[in-house]
């Protein structure tokens, strides 16, 4: 199997213009970037997230990507980031309330996916080179027509799916094939999360928002790729390009 690192292109980073400033000023666009889950859950439904093949909690992968948005080279002209880390332990409902109080122009929650235990066991028995792992991998972008701002949420979700695909990331088909989730565009791994597969965060927040599953950390091959600094930077570049496109469209 060809490595994702070998396949990935870096057109996203070339297409963006950074300012070195994280604060775009009062007239700028505000994007709330949130690390899914918490590091020290006190009650349900708050958790540390999925556990990777090597035993690492999901929130650590999520927080690592957010950290990259702190660097000057990862800023976007006219855009101000607000970063919410899992280590801040802001529970699910409070994250929603925070977004509704602050009303950012865009809300992006970052996650890393897993798989059913039965499928993981089959894949493990077949070995790390098994084709089963090729099904249990890939990115996905989630929005909901049940959300308060469904049209703009879908618009950004579509843009993000396009840019993830353009950057060489494999779209996730596992969720549709095994979980029965509603896939709107398989090539873009675009999912409409409505009941019975709805997400609280997508219903509760009243601004345009998406959930991005970067890849599947239950897959040993994809966990290794996602742990690469090169791949992590390309994910950030791709998100930045999607934000830039979205801002251009809404303005």
Secondary structure, DSSP 8 states (H G I E B T S, - for coil): ---HHHH---HHHHH----S-S---TTSEEEEEEESS-SS--STT-----B-TTS-BHHHHHHHHHHHTTSGGG--TTEEEEEE-GGG---HHHHHHHHHHH--SEEEEEEEE---HHHHHHHHHH-TT-THHHHS--BEEEE-TTSTTHHHHHHHHHHHHHHHHHTT--B--HHHHHH--EEEETTTTEEE--TTS--HHHHH--S-EEEEEEEETTSHHHHHHHTSHHHHHHHHHHHHHHHHHHHHHH-
